[in-house]
Amino acid sequence: MVRYICFVILLLGLGIEARANDSLEVEKPKKENWFRRTLRNFSEIDENYVEPQHYNWSAMLQATYNYDIYKLASDGQHKQSLTFAPEPSMKAGPYFGWRWVFMGYTFDLKNLNFSSNKQGFEFSFYAAQVGVDLFWRRTGSDYKIRNVKLGDQVKDDFLEDHPFDGLKVGITGANVYYIFNHKRFSYPAAFAQSTCQKISCGSWMAGVGYLSNTLSFDHENLQKLVEEKGDISVKLDSSLMFNEVKYFDVNASVGYAYNWVFARNCLFCASLSMALAYKNSRGETVSKEERGFDFKNFNVDGIGRFGIVWNNTQWYAGASAIIRSYNYHKSRFSANNIFGSLNFYVGYNFGKRKQYKQNQSKQ
């Protein structure tokens, strides 16, 4: 009888355990697929170091200074060099954003009649793990000669700050980079104002990029200008005597960025990346024997980003600068292009996210 009672109790126990296991299997959450898991981890951060965005929407006013410097140099008979730069342009306008996405419109404050022939587009996407830069620029014909050297025995300052409409530059490029310490270091805190860095921290970065460049140069116009204004008979080196050249490069970069929290809600960021780039170009000089602008080789480029911002999660204000340098060198010829933008902005976040509304109500 005792054995029978024990056997019944054992069966009942196994049945209860089986039902418990069944209930646990029912309540067990479904395993995330790789796509959803990737999206969730895409913006994953350590909240001890980074304060996430509390709001869904943002409105911002921004003013932007754009600048561009182009230098051509020859290592020929006279070791000549020419540096061109237009007057910096200033644009301003409103922006409106939802979380990661920002859109806006700016107008040129110096050309309110919209007669400027400059065109440009720049887009930067800053997330916790990755960053993306897209840019498209078409310069006008308002360059000035900032510096010129025509030879050791030639006095050439007569051309400085003289307008020159014979140079036009078109640039199209893209950069993609990965941030290794993305949980503790926040690029968006410095350049997208979508998070706040709590504790100073840095991170290494690595990326790839592509650039396509078209350069039109009226060397005959420049030669005529030299003869008229300088009353000299110096000729341009043959490697500078070209009309148009097209070149592109692909690059791999590595860099480091650091966010310094120097006061409450205040952040300064400095970032520098160096890229090893393979350059390929095609362009004929006047002398068929000397193809001075043609090259297929490796050079080093650079990208610098700097930002200072005050952000209390709802209001924010600050400034940021992005500088890009692209270099092309051969034994007889070199070209250097530096361009970038300086931004000043003030903005307001609104439409608090659901989880932060709940946290506020609990408090």
Secondary structure, DSSP 8 states (H G I E B T S, - for coil): -HHHHHHHHHHHHHHHHHHHHHHHHHHS-----HHHHHHHHHT---TTTEE---EEEEEEEEEEEEEEEEEEEE-SSS--EEEEEE--EEEEEEEEEETTEEEE--EETT-TT-----EEEEEEEE-SSEEEEEEEEE--S-EEEEEEE--TT---GGGTTEEE-SEEEEEEEEEEEEETTTTT--HHHHHT-SSEE-S-EEEEEEEEEEEEEEEEE-HHHHHHHHHHHH-------GGG-BSEEEEEEEEEEEEEEEEEEEETTEEEEEEEEEEEEEEEEE--BSSTT--TT--EEEEEEEEEEEEEEEE-SSEEEEEEEEEEEEEEE-SSEEEEEEEEEEEEEEEEEEEE-HHHHHHHHH-
